[in-house]
């Protein structure tokens, strides 16, 4: 199954696309032209997260029941994603 979407992120960490029971690959794109995005666990912050600079994309492999959280260095930050689940 393939799902996709867009979320508006702020300075509080939010889960990207929820949790799945399948192995999956999650592609995340930072749609913003000025702000950085930070990726990690539910405790991610701009100080400890994996940095995704403006307009960059990254692919993440996720085992079942694992998830990613994102936080921005500012408000009203758009992020696009695509999840491809494996059987």
Phi and psi in radians as a Rosetta constraint file:
Dihedral C 1 N 2 CA 2 C 2 CIRCULARHARMONIC -2.072 0.35
Dihedral N 2 CA 2 C 2 N 3 CIRCULARHARMONIC 2.255 0.35
Dihedral C 2 N 3 CA 3 C 3 CIRCULARHARMONIC -2.226 0.35
Dihedral N 3 CA 3 C 3 N 4 CIRCULARHARMONIC 2.730 0.35
Dihedral C 3 N 4 CA 4 C 4 CIRCULARHARMONIC -2.614 0.35
Dihedral N 4 CA 4 C 4 N 5 CIRCULARHARMONIC 2.863 0.35
Dihedral C 4 N 5 CA 5 C 5 CIRCULARHARMONIC -3.073 0.35
Dihedral N 5 CA 5 C 5 N 6 CIRCULARHARMONIC -3.039 0.35
Dihedral C 5 N 6 CA 6 C 6 CIRCULARHARMONIC -2.477 0.35
Dihedral N 6 CA 6 C 6 N 7 CIRCULARHARMONIC 2.413 0.35
Dihedral C 6 N 7 CA 7 C 7 CIRCULARHARMONIC -2.271 0.35
Dihedral N 7 CA 7 C 7 N 8 CIRCULARHARMONIC 2.615 0.35
Dihedral C 7 N 8 CA 8 C 8 CIRCULARHARMONIC -1.733 0.35
Dihedral N 8 CA 8 C 8 N 9 CIRCULARHARMONIC 2.176 0.35
Dihedral C 8 N 9 CA 9 C 9 CIRCULARHARMONIC -1.939 0.35
Dihedral N 9 CA 9 C 9 N 10 CIRCULARHARMONIC 2.624 0.35
Dihedral C 9 N 10 CA 10 C 10 CIRCULARHARMONIC -2.240 0.35
Dihedral N 10 CA 10 C 10 N 11 CIRCULARHARMONIC -2.624 0.35
Dihedral C 10 N 11 CA 11 C 11 CIRCULARHARMONIC -1.564 0.35
Dihedral N 11 CA 11 C 11 N 12 CIRCULARHARMONIC 0.064 0.35
Dihedral C 11 N 12 CA 12 C 12 CIRCULARHARMONIC -1.894 0.35
Dihedral N 12 CA 12 C 12 N 13 CIRCULARHARMONIC 2.392 0.35
Dihedral C 12 N 13 CA 13 C 13 CIRCULARHARMONIC -1.115 0.35
Dihedral N 13 CA 13 C 13 N 14 CIRCULARHARMONIC 2.360 0.35
Dihedral C 13 N 14 CA 14 C 14 CIRCULARHARMONIC -2.338 0.35
Dihedral N 14 CA 14 C 14 N 15 CIRCULARHARMONIC 2.601 0.35
Dihedral C 14 N 15 CA 15 C 15 CIRCULARHARMONIC -1.267 0.35
Dihedral N 15 CA 15 C 15 N 16 CIRCULARHARMONIC 2.412 0.35
Dihedral C 15 N 16 CA 16 C 16 CIRCULARHARMONIC -1.638 0.35
Dihedral N 16 CA 16 C 16 N 17 CIRCULARHARMONIC 2.080 0.35
Dihedral C 16 N 17 CA 17 C 17 CIRCULARHARMONIC 1.092 0.35
Dihedral N 17 CA 17 C 17 N 18 CIRCULARHARMONIC 0.295 0.35
Dihedral C 17 N 18 CA 18 C 18 CIRCULARHARMONIC 1.262 0.35
Dihedral N 18 CA 18 C 18 N 19 CIRCULARHARMONIC -2.882 0.35
Dihedral C 18 N 19 CA 19 C 19 CIRCULARHARMONIC -2.066 0.35
Dihedral N 19 CA 19 C 19 N 20 CIRCULARHARMONIC 2.525 0.35
Dihedral C 19 N 20 CA 20 C 20 CIRCULARHARMONIC -2.219 0.35
Dihedral N 20 CA 20 C 20 N 21 CIRCULARHARMONIC 2.754 0.35
Dihedral C 20 N 21 CA 21 C 21 CIRCULARHARMONIC -1.629 0.35
Dihedral N 21 CA 21 C 21 N 22 CIRCULARHARMONIC 0.069 0.35
Dihedral C 21 N 22 CA 22 C 22 CIRCULARHARMONIC -1.888 0.35
Dihedral N 22 CA 22 C 22 N 23 CIRCULARHARMONIC 2.701 0.35
Dihedral C 22 N 23 CA 23 C 23 CIRCULARHARMONIC -1.099 0.35
Dihedral N 23 CA 23 C 23 N 24 CIRCULARHARMONIC 2.452 0.35
Dihedral C 23 N 24 CA 24 C 24 CIRCULARHARMONIC -2.659 0.35
Dihedral N 24 CA 24 C 24 N 25 CIRCULARHARMONIC 2.777 0.35
Dihedral C 24 N 25 CA 25 C 25 CIRCULARHARMONIC -1.967 0.35
Dihedral N 25 CA 25 C 25 N 26 CIRCULARHARMONIC 2.238 0.35
Dihedral C 25 N 26 CA 26 C 26 CIRCULARHARMONIC -2.011 0.35
Dihedral N 26 CA 26 C 26 N 27 CIRCULARHARMONIC 2.111 0.35
Dihedral C 26 N 27 CA 27 C 27 CIRCULARHARMONIC -1.777 0.35
Dihedral N 27 CA 27 C 27 N 28 CIRCULARHARMONIC 2.206 0.35
Dihedral C 27 N 28 CA 28 C 28 CIRCULARHARMONIC -2.087 0.35
Dihedral N 28 CA 28 C 28 N 29 CIRCULARHARMONIC 2.316 0.35
Dihedral C 28 N 29 CA 29 C 29 CIRCULARHARMONIC -2.113 0.35
Dihedral N 29 CA 29 C 29 N 30 CIRCULARHARMONIC 2.246 0.35
Dihedral C 29 N 30 CA 30 C 30 CIRCULARHARMONIC -1.443 0.35
Dihedral N 30 CA 30 C 30 N 31 CIRCULARHARMONIC 1.822 0.35
Dihedral C 30 N 31 CA 31 C 31 CIRCULARHARMONIC -1.343 0.35
Dihedral N 31 CA 31 C 31 N 32 CIRCULARHARMONIC -0.209 0.35
Dihedral C 31 N 32 CA 32 C 32 CIRCULARHARMONIC -1.365 0.35
Dihedral N 32 CA 32 C 32 N 33 CIRCULARHARMONIC 2.546 0.35
Dihedral C 32 N 33 CA 33 C 33 CIRCULARHARMONIC -1.683 0.35
Dihedral N 33 CA 33 C 33 N 34 CIRCULARHARMONIC -0.068 0.35
Dihedral C 33 N 34 CA 34 C 34 CIRCULARHARMONIC -2.290 0.35
Dihedral N 34 CA 34 C 34 N 35 CIRCULARHARMONIC -0.434 0.35
Dihedral C 34 N 35 CA 35 C 35 CIRCULARHARMONIC -1.877 0.35
Dihedral N 35 CA 35 C 35 N 36 CIRCULARHARMONIC 2.602 0.35
Dihedral C 35 N 36 CA 36 C 36 CIRCULARHARMONIC -1.544 0.35
Dihedral N 36 CA 36 C 36 N 37 CIRCULARHARMONIC 2.671 0.35
Dihedral C 36 N 37 CA 37 C 37 CIRCULARHARMONIC -1.994 0.35
Dihedral N 37 CA 37 C 37 N 38 CIRCULARHARMONIC 2.527 0.35
Dihedral C 37 N 38 CA 38 C 38 CIRCULARHARMONIC -2.192 0.35
Dihedral N 38 CA 38 C 38 N 39 CIRCULARHARMONIC 2.311 0.35
Dihedral C 38 N 39 CA 39 C 39 CIRCULARHARMONIC -2.089 0.35
Dihedral N 39 CA 39 C 39 N 40 CIRCULARHARMONIC 2.465 0.35
Dihedral C 39 N 40 CA 40 C 40 CIRCULARHARMONIC 3.074 0.35
Dihedral N 40 CA 40 C 40 N 41 CIRCULARHARMONIC -2.617 0.35
Dihedral C 40 N 41 CA 41 C 41 CIRCULARHARMONIC -1.415 0.35
Dihedral N 41 CA 41 C 41 N 42 CIRCULARHARMONIC -3.057 0.35
Dihedral C 41 N 42 CA 42 C 42 CIRCULARHARMONIC -1.071 0.35
Dihedral N 42 CA 42 C 42 N 43 CIRCULARHARMONIC -0.277 0.35
Dihedral C 42 N 43 CA 43 C 43 CIRCULARHARMONIC -1.744 0.35
Dihedral N 43 CA 43 C 43 N 44 CIRCULARHARMONIC 0.302 0.35
Dihedral C 43 N 44 CA 44 C 44 CIRCULARHARMONIC -1.109 0.35
Dihedral N 44 CA 44 C 44 N 45 CIRCULARHARMONIC 2.482 0.35
Dihedral C 44 N 45 CA 45 C 45 CIRCULARHARMONIC -2.382 0.35
Dihedral N 45 CA 45 C 45 N 46 CIRCULARHARMONIC 3.017 0.35
Dihedral C 45 N 46 CA 46 C 46 CIRCULARHARMONIC -1.147 0.35
Dihedral N 46 CA 46 C 46 N 47 CIRCULARHARMONIC -0.361 0.35
Dihedral C 46 N 47 CA 47 C 47 CIRCULARHARMONIC -1.487 0.35
Dihedral N 47 CA 47 C 47 N 48 CIRCULARHARMONIC -0.460 0.35
Dihedral C 47 N 48 CA 48 C 48 CIRCULARHARMONIC -2.129 0.35
Dihedral N 48 CA 48 C 48 N 49 CIRCULARHARMONIC -0.013 0.35
Dihedral C 48 N 49 CA 49 C 49 CIRCULARHARMONIC -1.489 0.35
Dihedral N 49 CA 49 C 49 N 50 CIRCULARHARMONIC 2.850 0.35
Dihedral C 49 N 50 CA 50 C 50 CIRCULARHARMONIC -1.299 0.35
Dihedral N 50 CA 50 C 50 N 51 CIRCULARHARMONIC 2.098 0.35
Dihedral C 50 N 51 CA 51 C 51 CIRCULARHARMONIC -1.415 0.35
Dihedral N 51 CA 51 C 51 N 52 CIRCULARHARMONIC 2.267 0.35
Dihedral C 51 N 52 CA 52 C 52 CIRCULARHARMONIC -2.060 0.35
Dihedral N 52 CA 52 C 52 N 53 CIRCULARHARMONIC 1.852 0.35
Dihedral C 52 N 53 CA 53 C 53 CIRCULARHARMONIC -1.200 0.35
Dihedral N 53 CA 53 C 53 N 54 CIRCULARHARMONIC 2.923 0.35
Dihedral C 53 N 54 CA 54 C 54 CIRCULARHARMONIC -0.889 0.35
Dihedral N 54 CA 54 C 54 N 55 CIRCULARHARMONIC 2.349 0.35
Dihedral C 54 N 55 CA 55 C 55 CIRCULARHARMONIC 1.121 0.35
Dihedral N 55 CA 55 C 55 N 56 CIRCULARHARMONIC 0.207 0.35
Dihedral C 55 N 56 CA 56 C 56 CIRCULARHARMONIC -1.573 0.35
Dihedral N 56 CA 56 C 56 N 57 CIRCULARHARMONIC 2.778 0.35
Dihedral C 56 N 57 CA 57 C 57 CIRCULARHARMONIC -2.222 0.35
Dihedral N 57 CA 57 C 57 N 58 CIRCULARHARMONIC 2.703 0.35
Dihedral C 57 N 58 CA 58 C 58 CIRCULARHARMONIC -2.613 0.35
Dihedral N 58 CA 58 C 58 N 59 CIRCULARHARMONIC 2.553 0.35
Dihedral C 58 N 59 CA 59 C 59 CIRCULARHARMONIC -1.847 0.35
Dihedral N 59 CA 59 C 59 N 60 CIRCULARHARMONIC 2.354 0.35
Dihedral C 59 N 60 CA 60 C 60 CIRCULARHARMONIC -2.243 0.35
Dihedral N 60 CA 60 C 60 N 61 CIRCULARHARMONIC 2.309 0.35
Dihedral C 60 N 61 CA 61 C 61 CIRCULARHARMONIC -1.592 0.35
Dihedral N 61 CA 61 C 61 N 62 CIRCULARHARMONIC 2.297 0.35
Dihedral C 61 N 62 CA 62 C 62 CIRCULARHARMONIC -2.181 0.35
Dihedral N 62 CA 62 C 62 N 63 CIRCULARHARMONIC 2.154 0.35
Dihedral C 62 N 63 CA 63 C 63 CIRCULARHARMONIC -1.196 0.35
Dihedral N 63 CA 63 C 63 N 64 CIRCULARHARMONIC 2.906 0.35
Dihedral C 63 N 64 CA 64 C 64 CIRCULARHARMONIC -0.957 0.35
Dihedral N 64 CA 64 C 64 N 65 CIRCULARHARMONIC 2.506 0.35
Dihedral C 64 N 65 CA 65 C 65 CIRCULARHARMONIC 1.118 0.35
Dihedral N 65 CA 65 C 65 N 66 CIRCULARHARMONIC 0.379 0.35
Dihedral C 65 N 66 CA 66 C 66 CIRCULARHARMONIC -1.968 0.35
Dihedral N 66 CA 66 C 66 N 67 CIRCULARHARMONIC 2.693 0.35
Dihedral C 66 N 67 CA 67 C 67 CIRCULARHARMONIC -2.548 0.35
Dihedral N 67 CA 67 C 67 N 68 CIRCULARHARMONIC 2.912 0.35
Dihedral C 67 N 68 CA 68 C 68 CIRCULARHARMONIC -2.120 0.35
Dihedral N 68 CA 68 C 68 N 69 CIRCULARHARMONIC 2.547 0.35
Dihedral C 68 N 69 CA 69 C 69 CIRCULARHARMONIC -2.033 0.35
Dihedral N 69 CA 69 C 69 N 70 CIRCULARHARMONIC 2.647 0.35
Dihedral C 69 N 70 CA 70 C 70 CIRCULARHARMONIC -2.313 0.35
Dihedral N 70 CA 70 C 70 N 71 CIRCULARHARMONIC 2.657 0.35
Dihedral C 70 N 71 CA 71 C 71 CIRCULARHARMONIC -2.535 0.35
Dihedral N 71 CA 71 C 71 N 72 CIRCULARHARMONIC 2.663 0.35
Dihedral C 71 N 72 CA 72 C 72 CIRCULARHARMONIC -1.935 0.35
Dihedral N 72 CA 72 C 72 N 73 CIRCULARHARMONIC 2.842 0.35
Dihedral C 72 N 73 CA 73 C 73 CIRCULARHARMONIC -1.468 0.35
Dihedral N 73 CA 73 C 73 N 74 CIRCULARHARMONIC 0.043 0.35
Dihedral C 73 N 74 CA 74 C 74 CIRCULARHARMONIC -2.785 0.35
Dihedral N 74 CA 74 C 74 N 75 CIRCULARHARMONIC -3.067 0.35
Dihedral C 74 N 75 CA 75 C 75 CIRCULARHARMONIC -1.689 0.35
Dihedral N 75 CA 75 C 75 N 76 CIRCULARHARMONIC 2.934 0.35
Dihedral C 75 N 76 CA 76 C 76 CIRCULARHARMONIC 0.938 0.35
Dihedral N 76 CA 76 C 76 N 77 CIRCULARHARMONIC 0.883 0.35
Dihedral C 76 N 77 CA 77 C 77 CIRCULARHARMONIC -1.845 0.35
Dihedral N 77 CA 77 C 77 N 78 CIRCULARHARMONIC 2.047 0.35
Dihedral C 77 N 78 CA 78 C 78 CIRCULARHARMONIC -1.555 0.35
Dihedral N 78 CA 78 C 78 N 79 CIRCULARHARMONIC 2.365 0.35
Dihedral C 78 N 79 CA 79 C 79 CIRCULARHARMONIC -2.302 0.35
Dihedral N 79 CA 79 C 79 N 80 CIRCULARHARMONIC 2.299 0.35
Dihedral C 79 N 80 CA 80 C 80 CIRCULARHARMONIC -1.850 0.35
Dihedral N 80 CA 80 C 80 N 81 CIRCULARHARMONIC 2.632 0.35
Dihedral C 80 N 81 CA 81 C 81 CIRCULARHARMONIC -2.589 0.35
Dihedral N 81 CA 81 C 81 N 82 CIRCULARHARMONIC 2.704 0.35
Dihedral C 81 N 82 CA 82 C 82 CIRCULARHARMONIC -2.349 0.35
Dihedral N 82 CA 82 C 82 N 83 CIRCULARHARMONIC 2.291 0.35
Dihedral C 82 N 83 CA 83 C 83 CIRCULARHARMONIC -2.009 0.35
Dihedral N 83 CA 83 C 83 N 84 CIRCULARHARMONIC 2.247 0.35
Dihedral C 83 N 84 CA 84 C 84 CIRCULARHARMONIC -2.002 0.35
Dihedral N 84 CA 84 C 84 N 85 CIRCULARHARMONIC 1.990 0.35
Dihedral C 84 N 85 CA 85 C 85 CIRCULARHARMONIC -1.587 0.35
Dihedral N 85 CA 85 C 85 N 86 CIRCULARHARMONIC 2.417 0.35
Dihedral C 85 N 86 CA 86 C 86 CIRCULARHARMONIC -1.722 0.35
Dihedral N 86 CA 86 C 86 N 87 CIRCULARHARMONIC 2.624 0.35
